[in-house]
Amino acid sequence: MSKIGKKNITIPKESSIKIEGSNLTITGPKGTKQLTINDKIFSSKLNESIFAISPLEKKIDKKTSIMWGTYRSLINNAVTGVSSGHEKMLELNDVGFRANLKSELLNLQIEFSHDVNFKIPKEIKIIVEKQTIIKINGVDKELVSKVAADIKNLKPVEPYKGKGIKERGQFVLRKEGKKK
């Protein structure tokens, strides 16, 4: 049984949740996010700064338990996103790797014969700290993770020298090279 769904979500002072039937509107200083909950299976309650979601039926099967935890995690991620935001850090590891911002494009020089231009979605904010460190910020955790994964897939880390684009703190299994 899922124990994640039973945990209550604490809402920060600057954020708020508005319940309209099966729709939730979460607002905060970083932006707003809308979610839809299946109101035939779950009910949602808001007591001052504590939000709870619970199933309507007392007998809970496995599928309901899984969905309970999933909805709770989605709502918690939305509350975190609108209050403090989500962030991913990418590192470019190689001698000639560079990143630059050009208006709505992220220009990457990653050992190809041409520069790679990555179009940045409107909801995402990208900051290039150095030429080798990229910060990805946004309200939606799923979109931030998807953009980070798309950028990482442009040049995956190779296992022999560790060259490529990786997330900060990501473990790369290094292989031993040929021996004579």
Disulfide bonds with the S-S distance in Angstrom:
none
